[in-house]
């Protein structure tokens, strides 16, 4: 996962950060968006992507509604995490 998928994830996280009423969660989502943008401009290794996924998973536990993290692999969207409430 790099480039455009990370940029899309960044935009979604920014949108989410602007709609969350809890300021601390909003800040965490904005920080995740910045991290996605940073990684989209580099060539992230597997450990960086795993850490990002873990952080998104942890943060999403504080949100209402369904949360899914998808990445594009071999031309297909693959769900790497889904939290349905």
C-alpha positions in Angstrom: 0.0 0.0 0.0 1.6 3.2 -1.1 1.0 6.3 -3.2 -2.7 6.9 -4.1 -4.3 4.4 -1.7 -2.5 6.1 1.2 -3.5 9.5 -0.1 -7.2 8.4 -0.3 -6.9 7.0 3.3 -5.5 10.4 4.4 -8.4 12.2 2.9 -10.9 9.9 4.6 -9.2 10.3 7.9 -9.2 14.1 7.5 -13.0 13.9 6.8 -13.5 11.7 9.8 -11.4 14.0 12.1 -13.7 16.9 11.1 -16.9 15.1 12.0 -15.8 13.5 15.4 -17.0 15.5 18.4 -14.3 14.2 20.7 -11.3 16.5 20.3 -8.7 13.9 21.3 -10.0 11.4 18.8 -10.2 14.1 16.1 -6.5 14.9 16.8 -5.6 11.3 16.6 -7.4 10.9 13.2 -5.7 14.0 11.9 -2.3 12.7 13.0 -3.1 9.4 11.2 -3.9 11.4 8.1 -0.6 13.1 8.2 1.2 9.8 8.6 -0.7 8.4 5.6 0.4 11.4 3.5 4.0 11.0 4.7 4.0 7.3 3.8 2.4 8.0 0.4 5.4 10.0 -0.6 7.9 7.4 0.4 8.3 3.6 -0.1 6.9 2.3 3.2 8.1 -1.1 4.4 5.9 -3.8 5.8 6.6 -2.8 9.4 5.5 0.8 8.8 2.2 -0.4 7.2 1.5 -2.9 10.1 2.1 -0.1 12.6 -0.2 2.2 10.7 -2.9 -0.5 10.6 -2.6 -1.2 14.3 -2.9 2.5 15.1 -5.9 2.9 12.9 -7.5 -0.1 14.5 -6.9 1.2 18.0 -8.2 4.7 17.2 -11.3 3.3 15.4 -12.5 1.6 18.6 -13.5 5.1 19.8 -15.7 5.9 16.8 -19.3 5.1 16.2 -20.4 3.2 13.1 -18.5 0.7 10.9 -14.9 1.2 10.2 -13.0 -0.6 7.5 -9.4 -0.2 6.3 -8.7 -1.4 2.8 -5.6 -1.5 0.7 -5.1 -2.2 -2.9 -3.0 -5.3 -3.7 -2.5 -6.8 -7.1 -5.2 -4.5 -8.5 -7.9 -5.5 -6.0 -9.2 -3.9 -2.8 -8.4 -6.1 0.2 -10.0 -5.4 3.5 -7.3 -5.6 6.1 -9.4 -4.6 9.1 -13.2 -4.2 9.7 -14.9 -3.2 12.8 -18.7 -3.4 12.6 -20.8 -2.0 15.4 
